[in-house]
């Protein structure tokens, strides 16, 4: 799975990390839908950390279509409400 963090870079995620990312995505959706801003920020930070830690950054000369595009790290709770809904960013 190729994951892009908007305003940063693209990462190739191993399968187990992609599954963990999907689980976090589902939790972020639940936090947004329940209006829990603090939980949203904590979980979204975990998502970004997971991608940066477990993913292999693509080289500048590699051009790959992203399977998932995460919002920029400075995404607000209000902005998140538009993307983290229903099935989230990573459909099951």
Backbone as XML, in Angstrom:
<?xml version="1.0"?>
<chain id="A" units="angstrom">
  <residue number="1" name="UNK">
    <atom name="N" x="0.856" y="-1.172" z="0.000"/>
    <atom name="CA" x="0.000" y="0.000" z="0.000"/>
    <atom name="C" x="0.901" y="1.233" z="0.000"/>
  </residue>
  <residue number="2" name="UNK">
    <atom name="N" x="0.564" y="2.183" z="-0.843"/>
    <atom name="CA" x="1.281" y="3.455" z="-0.893"/>
    <atom name="C" x="0.435" y="4.502" z="-0.169"/>
  </residue>
  <residue number="3" name="UNK">
    <atom name="N" x="1.039" y="5.146" z="0.829"/>
    <atom name="CA" x="0.342" y="6.160" z="1.617"/>
    <atom name="C" x="1.061" y="7.491" z="1.443"/>
  </residue>
  <residue number="4" name="UNK">
    <atom name="N" x="0.284" y="8.511" z="1.145"/>
    <atom name="CA" x="0.834" y="9.870" z="1.061"/>
    <atom name="C" x="0.349" y="10.642" z="2.277"/>
  </residue>
  <residue number="5" name="UNK">
    <atom name="N" x="1.271" y="11.338" z="2.914"/>
    <atom name="CA" x="0.907" y="12.335" z="3.917"/>
    <atom name="C" x="0.955" y="13.668" z="3.181"/>
  </residue>
  <residue number="6" name="UNK">
    <atom name="N" x="-0.195" y="14.296" z="3.047"/>
    <atom name="CA" x="-0.255" y="15.566" z="2.316"/>
    <atom name="C" x="0.746" y="16.548" z="2.888"/>
  </residue>
  <residue number="7" name="UNK">
    <atom name="N" x="1.394" y="17.258" z="2.016"/>
    <atom name="CA" x="2.428" y="18.256" z="2.296"/>
    <atom name="C" x="3.754" y="17.631" z="2.702"/>
  </residue>
  <residue number="8" name="UNK">
    <atom name="N" x="3.851" y="16.284" z="2.714"/>
    <atom name="CA" x="5.105" y="15.636" z="3.103"/>
    <atom name="C" x="5.638" y="14.740" z="1.996"/>
  </residue>
  <residue number="9" name="UNK">
    <atom name="N" x="5.306" y="13.446" z="2.075"/>
    <atom name="CA" x="5.916" y="12.482" z="1.179"/>
    <atom name="C" x="5.006" y="11.268" z="1.015"/>
  </residue>
  <residue number="10" name="UNK">
    <atom name="N" x="5.481" y="10.305" z="0.225"/>
    <atom name="CA" x="4.788" y="9.034" z="0.041"/>
    <atom name="C" x="5.614" y="7.942" z="0.709"/>
  </residue>
  <residue number="11" name="UNK">
    <atom name="N" x="4.892" y="6.920" z="1.219"/>
    <atom name="CA" x="5.534" y="5.816" z="1.917"/>
    <atom name="C" x="4.944" y="4.500" z="1.445"/>
  </residue>
  <residue number="12" name="UNK">
    <atom name="N" x="5.791" y="3.488" z="1.322"/>
    <atom name="CA" x="5.334" y="2.134" z="1.022"/>
    <atom name="C" x="5.156" y="1.430" z="2.359"/>
  </residue>
  <residue number="13" name="UNK">
    <atom name="N" x="3.915" y="0.987" z="2.620"/>
    <atom name="CA" x="3.594" y="0.381" z="3.906"/>
    <atom name="C" x="3.581" y="-1.137" z="3.797"/>
  </residue>
  <residue number="14" name="UNK">
    <atom name="N" x="4.227" y="-1.828" z="4.757"/>
    <atom name="CA" x="4.101" y="-3.280" z="4.795"/>
    <atom name="C" x="2.674" y="-3.667" z="5.192"/>
  </residue>
  <residue number="15" name="UNK">
    <atom name="N" x="2.275" y="-4.876" z="4.838"/>
    <atom name="CA" x="0.884" y="-5.294" z="5.031"/>
    <atom name="C" x="0.424" y="-5.188" z="6.480"/>
  </residue>
  <residue number="16" name="UNK">
    <atom name="N" x="1.245" y="-5.618" z="7.428"/>
    <atom name="CA" x="0.821" y="-5.573" z="8.828"/>
    <atom name="C" x="0.632" y="-4.143" z="9.308"/>
  </residue>
  <residue number="17" name="UNK">
    <atom name="N" x="1.476" y="-3.238" z="8.866"/>
    <atom name="CA" x="1.336" y="-1.828" z="9.241"/>
    <atom name="C" x="0.118" y="-1.211" z="8.561"/>
  </residue>
  <residue number="18" name="UNK">
    <atom name="N" x="-0.181" y="-1.645" z="7.346"/>
    <atom name="CA" x="-1.365" y="-1.142" z="6.646"/>
    <atom name="C" x="-2.628" y="-1.555" z="7.387"/>
  </residue>
  <residue number="19" name="UNK">
    <atom name="N" x="-2.633" y="-2.768" z="7.937"/>
    <atom name="CA" x="-3.784" y="-3.226" z="8.720"/>
    <atom name="C" x="-3.932" y="-2.389" z="9.988"/>
  </residue>
  <residue number="20" name="UNK">
    <atom name="N" x="-2.811" y="-2.105" z="10.646"/>
    <atom name="CA" x="-2.842" y="-1.271" z="11.854"/>
    <atom name="C" x="-3.331" y="0.137" z="11.510"/>
  </residue>
  <residue number="21" name="UNK">
    <atom name="N" x="-2.896" y="0.653" z="10.360"/>
    <atom name="CA" x="-3.333" y="1.969" z="9.919"/>
    <atom name="C" x="-4.844" y="1.996" z="9.704"/>
  </residue>
  <residue number="22" name="UNK">
    <atom name="N" x="-5.375" y="0.933" z="9.124"/>
    <atom name="CA" x="-6.813" y="0.831" z="8.902"/>
    <atom name="C" x="-7.566" y="0.828" z="10.233"/>
  </residue>
  <residue number="23" name="UNK">
    <atom name="N" x="-7.054" y="0.116" z="11.225"/>
    <atom name="CA" x="-7.678" y="0.083" z="12.548"/>
    <atom name="C" x="-7.683" y="1.481" z="13.178"/>
  </residue>
  <residue number="24" name="UNK">
    <atom name="N" x="-6.566" y="2.183" z="13.062"/>
    <atom name="CA" x="-6.501" y="3.547" z="13.588"/>
    <atom name="C" x="-7.477" y="4.459" z="12.854"/>
  </residue>
  <residue number="25" name="UNK">
    <atom name="N" x="-7.572" y="4.281" z="11.541"/>
    <atom name="CA" x="-8.502" y="5.075" z="10.745"/>
    <atom name="C" x="-9.928" y="4.893" z="11.251"/>
  </residue>
  <residue number="26" name="UNK">
    <atom name="N" x="-10.310" y="3.646" z="11.534"/>
    <atom name="CA" x="-11.652" y="3.376" z="12.051"/>
    <atom name="C" x="-11.873" y="4.054" z="13.405"/>
  </residue>
  <residue number="27" name="UNK">
    <atom name="N" x="-10.852" y="4.065" z="14.247"/>
    <atom name="CA" x="-10.954" y="4.718" z="15.545"/>
    <atom name="C" x="-11.053" y="6.238" z="15.399"/>
  </residue>
  <residue number="28" name="UNK">
    <atom name="N" x="-10.330" y="6.791" z="14.413"/>
    <atom name="CA" x="-10.407" y="8.232" z="14.160"/>
    <atom name="C" x="-11.814" y="8.604" z="13.714"/>
  </residue>
  <residue number="29" name="UNK">
    <atom name="N" x="-12.402" y="7.796" z="12.833"/>
    <atom name="CA" x="-13.774" y="8.050" z="12.386"/>
    <atom name="C" x="-14.706" y="8.078" z="13.588"/>
  </residue>
  <residue number="30" name="UNK">
    <atom name="N" x="-14.564" y="7.105" z="14.481"/>
    <atom name="CA" x="-15.423" y="7.047" z="15.665"/>
    <atom name="C" x="-15.228" y="8.290" z="16.542"/>
  </residue>
  <residue number="31" name="UNK">
    <atom name="N" x="-13.993" y="8.737" z="16.694"/>
    <atom name="CA" x="-13.722" y="9.931" z="17.499"/>
    <atom name="C" x="-14.354" y="11.172" z="16.873"/>
  </residue>
  <residue number="32" name="UNK">
    <atom name="N" x="-14.235" y="11.307" z="15.552"/>
    <atom name="CA" x="-14.815" y="12.458" z="14.859"/>
    <atom name="C" x="-16.340" y="12.416" z="14.965"/>
  </residue>
  <residue number="33" name="UNK">
    <atom name="N" x="-16.909" y="11.249" z="14.716"/>
    <atom name="CA" x="-18.371" y="11.138" z="14.744"/>
    <atom name="C" x="-18.946" y="11.379" z="16.139"/>
  </residue>
  <residue number="34" name="UNK">
    <atom name="N" x="-18.162" y="11.094" z="17.180"/>
    <atom name="CA" x="-18.640" y="11.328" z="18.549"/>
    <atom name="C" x="-18.277" y="12.725" z="19.058"/>
  </residue>
  <residue number="35" name="UNK">
    <atom name="N" x="-17.548" y="13.499" z="18.241"/>
    <atom name="CA" x="-17.182" y="14.860" z="18.629"/>
    <atom name="C" x="-16.037" y="14.935" z="19.625"/>
  </residue>
  <residue number="36" name="UNK">
    <atom name="N" x="-15.235" y="13.867" z="19.732"/>
    <atom name="CA" x="-14.130" y="13.811" z="20.689"/>
    <atom name="C" x="-12.853" y="14.351" z="20.041"/>
  </residue>
  <residue number="37" name="UNK">
    <atom name="N" x="-12.680" y="15.656" z="20.138"/>
    <atom name="CA" x="-11.550" y="16.315" z="19.472"/>
    <atom name="C" x="-10.204" y="15.869" z="20.022"/>
  </residue>
  <residue number="38" name="UNK">
    <atom name="N" x="-10.087" y="15.722" z="21.326"/>
    <atom name="CA" x="-8.812" y="15.303" z="21.913"/>
    <atom name="C" x="-8.418" y="13.903" z="21.427"/>
  </residue>
  <residue number="39" name="UNK">
    <atom name="N" x="-9.385" y="13.001" z="21.422"/>
    <atom name="CA" x="-9.105" y="11.640" z="20.950"/>
    <atom name="C" x="-8.738" y="11.648" z="19.466"/>
  </residue>
  <residue number="40" name="UNK">
    <atom name="N" x="-9.427" y="12.479" z="18.678"/>
    <atom name="CA" x="-9.085" y="12.588" z="17.264"/>
    <atom name="C" x="-7.616" y="12.965" z="17.102"/>
  </residue>
  <residue number="41" name="UNK">
    <atom name="N" x="-7.189" y="14.024" z="17.795"/>
    <atom name="CA" x="-5.810" y="14.491" z="17.629"/>
    <atom name="C" x="-4.800" y="13.425" z="18.048"/>
  </residue>
  <residue number="42" name="UNK">
    <atom name="N" x="-5.075" y="12.720" z="19.143"/>
    <atom name="CA" x="-4.160" y="11.671" z="19.604"/>
    <atom name="C" x="-4.067" y="10.535" z="18.589"/>
  </residue>
  <residue number="43" name="UNK">
    <atom name="N" x="-5.212" y="10.094" z="18.082"/>
    <atom name="CA" x="-5.227" y="8.994" z="17.116"/>
    <atom name="C" x="-4.636" y="9.399" z="15.771"/>
  </residue>
  <residue number="44" name="UNK">
    <atom name="N" x="-4.928" y="10.600" z="15.320"/>
    <atom name="CA" x="-4.390" y="11.060" z="14.037"/>
    <atom name="C" x="-2.868" y="11.149" z="14.123"/>
  </residue>
  <residue number="45" name="UNK">
    <atom name="N" x="-2.357" y="11.605" z="15.256"/>
    <atom name="CA" x="-0.908" y="11.668" z="15.451"/>
    <atom name="C" x="-0.315" y="10.262" z="15.413"/>
  </residue>
  <residue number="46" name="UNK">
    <atom name="N" x="-1.034" y="9.277" z="15.973"/>
    <atom name="CA" x="-0.572" y="7.883" z="15.917"/>
    <atom name="C" x="-0.523" y="7.386" z="14.477"/>
  </residue>
  <residue number="47" name="UNK">
    <atom name="N" x="-1.519" y="7.765" z="13.675"/>
    <atom name="CA" x="-1.536" y="7.371" z="12.264"/>
    <atom name="C" x="-0.314" y="7.921" z="11.536"/>
  </residue>
  <residue number="48" name="UNK">
    <atom name="N" x="-0.059" y="9.210" z="11.726"/>
    <atom name="CA" x="1.080" y="9.833" z="11.062"/>
    <atom name="C" x="2.387" y="9.192" z="11.507"/>
  </residue>
  <residue number="49" name="UNK">
    <atom name="N" x="2.508" y="8.942" z="12.814"/>
    <atom name="CA" x="3.719" y="8.321" z="13.354"/>
    <atom name="C" x="3.917" y="6.930" z="12.777"/>
  </residue>
  <residue number="50" name="UNK">
    <atom name="N" x="2.839" y="6.154" z="12.688"/>
    <atom name="CA" x="2.930" y="4.805" z="12.133"/>
    <atom name="C" x="3.442" y="4.836" z="10.698"/>
  </residue>
  <residue number="51" name="UNK">
    <atom name="N" x="2.892" y="5.718" z="9.887"/>
    <atom name="CA" x="3.322" y="5.807" z="8.487"/>
    <atom name="C" x="4.791" y="6.203" z="8.410"/>
  </residue>
  <residue number="52" name="UNK">
    <atom name="N" x="5.192" y="7.195" z="9.181"/>
    <atom name="CA" x="6.585" y="7.660" z="9.138"/>
    <atom name="C" x="7.559" y="6.608" z="9.667"/>
  </residue>
  <residue number="53" name="UNK">
    <atom name="N" x="7.126" y="5.851" z="10.680"/>
    <atom name="CA" x="7.996" y="4.870" z="11.339"/>
    <atom name="C" x="8.056" y="3.549" z="10.573"/>
  </residue>
  <residue number="54" name="UNK">
    <atom name="N" x="6.911" y="3.030" z="10.140"/>
    <atom name="CA" x="6.849" y="1.705" z="9.526"/>
    <atom name="C" x="6.966" y="1.735" z="8.007"/>
  </residue>
  <residue number="55" name="UNK">
    <atom name="N" x="6.639" y="2.881" z="7.416"/>
    <atom name="CA" x="6.682" y="2.981" z="5.967"/>
    <atom name="C" x="8.076" y="3.272" z="5.451"/>
  </residue>
  <residue number="56" name="UNK">
    <atom name="N" x="8.330" y="2.834" z="4.234"/>
    <atom name="CA" x="9.583" y="3.160" z="3.556"/>
    <atom name="C" x="9.316" y="4.334" z="2.632"/>
  </residue>
  <residue number="57" name="UNK">
    <atom name="N" x="9.989" y="5.471" z="2.861"/>
    <atom name="CA" x="9.756" y="6.626" z="1.988"/>
    <atom name="C" x="10.117" y="6.295" z="0.540"/>
  </residue>
  <residue number="58" name="UNK">
    <atom name="N" x="9.265" y="6.710" z="-0.375"/>
    <atom name="CA" x="9.565" y="6.546" z="-1.792"/>
    <atom name="C" x="10.611" y="7.584" z="-2.183"/>
  </residue>
  <residue number="59" name="UNK">
    <atom name="N" x="11.480" y="7.199" z="-3.090"/>
    <atom name="CA" x="12.490" y="8.124" z="-3.576"/>
    <atom name="C" x="11.856" y="9.245" z="-4.382"/>
  </residue>
  <residue number="60" name="UNK">
    <atom name="N" x="12.559" y="10.346" z="-4.469"/>
    <atom name="CA" x="12.040" y="11.505" z="-5.209"/>
    <atom name="C" x="11.784" y="11.176" z="-6.673"/>
  </residue>
  <residue number="61" name="UNK">
    <atom name="N" x="12.516" y="10.191" z="-7.207"/>
    <atom name="CA" x="12.351" y="9.839" z="-8.615"/>
    <atom name="C" x="11.291" y="8.748" z="-8.826"/>
  </residue>
  <residue number="62" name="UNK">
    <atom name="N" x="10.715" y="8.211" z="-7.739"/>
    <atom name="CA" x="9.662" y="7.201" z="-7.841"/>
    <atom name="C" x="8.304" y="7.893" z="-7.935"/>
  </residue>
  <residue number="63" name="UNK">
    <atom name="N" x="7.543" y="7.498" z="-8.938"/>
    <atom name="CA" x="6.197" y="8.039" z="-9.106"/>
    <atom name="C" x="5.220" y="6.883" z="-8.978"/>
  </residue>
  <residue number="64" name="UNK">
    <atom name="N" x="4.443" y="6.905" z="-7.898"/>
    <atom name="CA" x="3.467" y="5.858" z="-7.618"/>
    <atom name="C" x="2.136" y="6.522" z="-7.296"/>
  </residue>
  <residue number="65" name="UNK">
    <atom name="N" x="1.063" y="5.873" z="-7.695"/>
    <atom name="CA" x="-0.266" y="6.352" z="-7.322"/>
    <atom name="C" x="-0.493" y="5.985" z="-5.866"/>
  </residue>
  <residue number="66" name="UNK">
    <atom name="N" x="-0.974" y="6.933" z="-5.080"/>
    <atom name="CA" x="-1.233" y="6.685" z="-3.668"/>
    <atom name="C" x="-2.536" y="5.914" z="-3.498"/>
  </residue>
  <residue number="67" name="UNK">
    <atom name="N" x="-2.498" y="4.886" z="-2.639"/>
    <atom name="CA" x="-3.706" y="4.150" z="-2.286"/>
    <atom name="C" x="-4.512" y="4.913" z="-1.240"/>
  </residue>
  <residue number="68" name="UNK">
    <atom name="N" x="-3.807" y="5.620" z="-0.388"/>
    <atom name="CA" x="-4.418" y="6.399" z="0.689"/>
    <atom name="C" x="-3.687" y="7.733" z="0.779"/>
  </residue>
  <residue number="69" name="UNK">
    <atom name="N" x="-4.464" y="8.803" z="0.948"/>
    <atom name="CA" x="-3.868" y="10.125" z="1.148"/>
    <atom name="C" x="-4.349" y="10.649" z="2.493"/>
  </residue>
  <residue number="70" name="UNK">
    <atom name="N" x="-3.408" y="10.793" z="3.424"/>
    <atom name="CA" x="-3.734" y="11.346" z="4.731"/>
    <atom name="C" x="-3.685" y="12.868" z="4.658"/>
  </residue>
  <residue number="71" name="UNK">
    <atom name="N" x="-4.547" y="13.522" z="5.395"/>
    <atom name="CA" x="-4.522" y="14.989" z="5.423"/>
    <atom name="C" x="-3.198" y="15.494" z="6.010"/>
  </residue>
  <residue number="72" name="UNK">
    <atom name="N" x="-2.908" y="16.768" z="5.838"/>
    <atom name="CA" x="-1.684" y="17.335" z="6.403"/>
    <atom name="C" x="-1.667" y="17.192" z="7.921"/>
  </residue>
  <residue number="73" name="UNK">
    <atom name="N" x="-0.473" y="17.135" z="8.510"/>
    <atom name="CA" x="-0.351" y="16.991" z="9.956"/>
    <atom name="C" x="-1.057" y="18.080" z="10.756"/>
  </residue>
  <residue number="74" name="UNK">
    <atom name="N" x="-1.230" y="19.253" z="10.186"/>
    <atom name="CA" x="-1.863" y="20.351" z="10.921"/>
    <atom name="C" x="-3.378" y="20.416" z="10.698"/>
  </residue>
  <residue number="75" name="UNK">
    <atom name="N" x="-3.969" y="19.306" z="10.259"/>
    <atom name="CA" x="-5.415" y="19.257" z="10.023"/>
    <atom name="C" x="-6.179" y="19.543" z="11.312"/>
  </residue>
  <residue number="76" name="UNK">
    <atom name="N" x="-7.173" y="20.400" z="11.200"/>
    <atom name="CA" x="-7.996" y="20.725" z="12.365"/>
    <atom name="C" x="-9.123" y="19.707" z="12.515"/>
  </residue>
  <residue number="77" name="UNK">
    <atom name="N" x="-9.744" y="19.713" z="13.671"/>
    <atom name="CA" x="-10.870" y="18.810" z="13.929"/>
    <atom name="C" x="-12.009" y="19.098" z="12.962"/>
  </residue>
  <residue number="78" name="UNK">
    <atom name="N" x="-12.268" y="20.355" z="12.694"/>
    <atom name="CA" x="-13.337" y="20.735" z="11.765"/>
    <atom name="C" x="-13.024" y="20.205" z="10.359"/>
  </residue>
  <residue number="79" name="UNK">
    <atom name="N" x="-11.788" y="20.356" z="9.919"/>
    <atom name="CA" x="-11.397" y="19.842" z="8.604"/>
    <atom name="C" x="-11.497" y="18.316" z="8.563"/>
  </residue>
  <residue number="80" name="UNK">
    <atom name="N" x="-11.150" y="17.663" z="9.660"/>
    <atom name="CA" x="-11.184" y="16.206" z="9.721"/>
    <atom name="C" x="-12.602" y="15.676" z="9.571"/>
  </residue>
  <residue number="81" name="UNK">
    <atom name="N" x="-13.565" y="16.431" z="10.054"/>
    <atom name="CA" x="-14.957" y="15.989" z="9.980"/>
    <atom name="C" x="-15.392" y="15.745" z="8.530"/>
  </residue>
  <residue number="82" name="UNK">
    <atom name="N" x="-14.736" y="16.393" z="7.577"/>
    <atom name="CA" x="-15.087" y="16.221" z="6.166"/>
    <atom name="C" x="-14.509" y="14.934" z="5.584"/>
  </residue>
  <residue number="83" name="UNK">
    <atom name="N" x="-13.376" y="14.461" z="6.096"/>
    <atom name="CA" x="-12.725" y="13.288" z="5.504"/>
    <atom name="C" x="-12.871" y="12.015" z="6.295"/>
  </residue>
  <residue number="84" name="UNK">
    <atom name="N" x="-12.873" y="12.131" z="7.606"/>
    <atom name="CA" x="-12.938" y="10.949" z="8.452"/>
    <atom name="C" x="-14.387" y="10.647" z="8.822"/>
  </residue>
  <residue number="85" name="UNK">
    <atom name="N" x="-15.133" y="10.181" z="7.853"/>
    <atom name="CA" x="-16.547" y="9.841" z="8.082"/>
    <atom name="C" x="-16.838" y="8.511" z="7.395"/>
  </residue>
  <residue number="86" name="UNK">
    <atom name="N" x="-17.945" y="7.908" z="7.744"/>
    <atom name="CA" x="-18.362" y="6.663" z="7.097"/>
    <atom name="C" x="-17.309" y="5.598" z="7.201"/>
  </residue>
  <residue number="87" name="UNK">
    <atom name="N" x="-16.755" y="5.212" z="6.059"/>
    <atom name="CA" x="-15.720" y="4.169" z="6.024"/>
    <atom name="C" x="-14.341" y="4.734" z="6.292"/>
  </residue>
  <residue number="88" name="UNK">
    <atom name="N" x="-14.210" y="6.042" z="6.459"/>
    <atom name="CA" x="-12.915" y="6.650" z="6.721"/>
    <atom name="C" x="-12.102" y="6.830" z="5.452"/>
  </residue>
  <residue number="89" name="UNK">
    <atom name="N" x="-10.826" y="7.040" z="5.635"/>
    <atom name="CA" x="-9.933" y="7.243" z="4.497"/>
    <atom name="C" x="-9.535" y="5.928" z="3.849"/>
  </residue>
  <residue number="90" name="UNK">
    <atom name="N" x="-9.617" y="4.835" z="4.634"/>
    <atom name="CA" x="-9.229" y="3.522" z="4.151"/>
    <atom name="C" x="-10.465" y="2.638" z="4.207"/>
  </residue>
  <residue number="91" name="UNK">
    <atom name="N" x="-11.180" y="2.469" z="3.103"/>
    <atom name="CA" x="-12.377" y="1.620" z="3.109"/>
    <atom name="C" x="-12.032" y="0.176" z="3.481"/>
  </residue>
  <residue number="92" name="UNK">
    <atom name="N" x="-12.885" y="-0.451" z="4.267"/>
    <atom name="CA" x="-12.660" y="-1.862" z="4.656"/>
    <atom name="C" x="-12.909" y="-2.776" z="3.503"/>
  </residue>
</chain>
